[in-house]
Amino acid sequence: MYDNEKIWTKDFIIIGIINFLSILMFYLLMVTIASYAMDEYHVSTSTAGLVSSIFIVGSLIGRLGAGRFIAQLGATKILWIGLSTFLITSCFYFIQIGVGFLLINRLLQGIGVGIIGTAAGTIIAQILPASKKGEGIGYFSLSVILATAIGPFIGIYLMKLKNGFNLMFSMNIILSAIILIGFFFVKLKLPVVAKQTSKVEGKSILSKFIEPKAVPISIIALIVGFTYSGIMSFLSFYAEEIDLVDAASYFFLAYAIIIIISRPYTGKIMDAKGANIIVYPCLAVFTVGMLLFSEAASGWMLLVSAVLIGFGYGNFNSIAQTVAVKVTEPHRFGLATSTYYILYDLGLGVGPFILGFIAPITGYRTVFLLMVPIILICIPLYYFLYGRKEKAQLSLAETE
C-alpha cells in the first residue's frame, strides 16, 4: 500500500479537489438543465425531467464499469478515462442539434462522473493508512458535501444572468480541463495489486461487478438514502406547504456546517473504536431529526432538524462507506466503492419517484413522518447485517 502515515498528502488533496469539482459540476447542471431543455428545445416537463435524471442512470453505469475494470487497469488509468470523458462531453453542450443529442450527452457525462467518483474513492482508500482510514474518508467525503451545497447555488445564480447557460457550459469546460491537468500532478506510488481469484469471484458474473462483502452495509445505505431523498427533492415544496420558505433557504447551510464540524471527529472515533459506536447514535439522531422535520412549525424547528439530520445522516454516510472498504480485500477496493455508491445512489434516485406518488395524496408532512419508522428499522437491520459481527470481532480482540 501507500507507505505514508499522513492523511493530508499532495495526492490526497489533488484527488479531493478533482472529486469536489466533478461533483460541483454535476449538481450545477442537475438543478438547471431541465430549464435549459424547456427553454432551448421547448420540450414537455416530463422530457425535461428525463434530461436531468438520465445523468444518474449514466452515473450508475459508470460505477459498474469502473468497479469492474479498476482491478485490471488500475484506479489511475480509470480516473483518466473518466476525466477525459467529462471534458469531451462538456464541450458537446455547445452542439445544439436536438434534445436527443442532449440526452445522449447527458448519459455519457453521467458515465464519466460515475467513473471519476469510483476511481477517486478507490485511490483514496488505497493511499490512506489503515489506522486513519475512517478519518481520511471522512475528510474526503466532505468534498461531496461542499459540492452539493455550492453547485446548485452557482447554477441558480448563473441562470439569472444573460447567456447564463452558455456561461455554465463554458465554466464546465474550464473546470473539467483544470481537473484533467491536475491529474498529471498526482504521483501515486501504488503497487499493482496481484490478481487473486477468490471463491466469490469465481462463482458468478455478478461478482465481477459487485463486491458481496460490501453489500450488507450498502443495503443500509440504500434505505437511509431513500429516507433522505425526499428532503433533497421536496424541501422547497414542503417549505411552501408549512409557510417556512425563508428558514428553508438556510436548511442546507446548517446541514453542511454541522457535517464539516463533526465528521473529522467521528472518523477518528471509528478508527479507534469501530463503526458501531458511531452508527447507532447517528441513526438515532437522524430519526429524531426527521421527526422534528416532519413536525416543523417554526423556523428554529426546521433549522434544528437540519443540524440533527446533518449529524445523523451525514456522518452515517461516510462511516458506512469506510466500512464497505474495510471489509474488502485491497484488490477489490474498486468494486467495494462502486457497490456502495450504486446502492446508495439507487436509494437517492428511486426515493423521489416513489414519494412523488404519495405526497399528493397525504401531503409532505405525512411523507416525512412515514420516513421515521423506516429509519428506526435500520437500527436492528444494521445490527443483524454488520453490527453484531463487528461487536464479536472487537470482543475477540480484547480477550487476546
Steps between C-alpha positions, in 0.01 A plus 500: 500500500586864503787533751398821675336550841381852414150577374558843342747402230522682167330209323217491756435873454507487117269197482267675747490812281435289189209330675367831634499675161348205313214474752457879500455498121262206530270682744536834320344348189266268689293791629505705178509270196124430506431874463756515217327214317162670528635841393720378214299207361149575634460146634237380748561500875539120504762510220683780680501285813648214299778729373587566864460149645664301216828630640447277807441198275831572331669537839380153605631352173834676554530366853429144388760517226763677710466255787539212258814623322694678776660171612616435141611847386565677829304786657720773349438389140127472568501849652670637188230341282228659715661845493551486123138394449380787716704759307383376159133488600527847655601633157202324339249723683577766241382268222128576486349255251200379696386366835596145394865597477472679836361184661785288361757753616348515848512119519866493391598775742323312779713198415806724527398627844431145619847393386666802666322448832577129517864538394562796733341317795708191427825699480423668833432162660834374366720791604358548851679318783285225652510666843346822361266370232181613674633849570643535149186386318303735727711794382481383138122468505477863611583585139162354402315690774655833399434434131133418559459832681707723268406345161125573512568850637729586206262343248196693622702823508628453142146425376403858590772649280481577130645202305508318833495152347790580268692620806422170675617292206817710466565465873465122470756487219747711696460305825511160329821607322647614833432169676639304205819708518505457880492124452847509344641654819398191698798270553349191653727224625238230487625146439320286245278280708551138412189341358347267752224265406276453798216252530255789471654630179478164332136432576307748288518774243335735753800471733714658227295820533388488865701438818285264716677598824399863448134419429371477863608851602403629155143372550475714812638794300234441232218520758651800678552674164137428413375667820718808440416534130165663573671787682740552211222506239197646679637748756386804298147359456480402868620846607219658301248259651602591858573867419870488597664595170749745655626251759520225238748708300750446785424129548788359294740761640430380856514141375842551339652691794425227755646234271817703443540545877419144608628271227874515582423397860265215409763365260765499774265325743421233241869433440554460874186312608320370191190600306231392747575775750422756226230332290246426775496860634495639144192299406330601826580870447387477136168354619445786746601753234253358247222500761569864584519584128160341436344698786679834439273794579761774531833600347708388798344152492586464133861610553548282809373206294760591236776476762373164628454359150842628396668335798308174476464443127819679395731311734330165438576537131877542539527228767301255288724571199805430717349172619435392139871539427632358828317168466646449151836371376724774353481361146118548509492854647371630166208256498423577865489874428279459193270253680445744783423794273281298262264399781523837676428692176216258426333600828546870422371452145199276563386687812365818334321293234313289759441780750378721217197271465425509874540874565193621299282258697635548853683833498872548563477490880364147490761392244783607730327356806483164319879510464546493880412130553702405191811660652425326831486163322855565378633474857421128554564433131851644534557283807410180315676587175824637644494634857500166685791379288713800592400466866617138500829596333567778753418267790739239362775760457458612864536144634820429303 
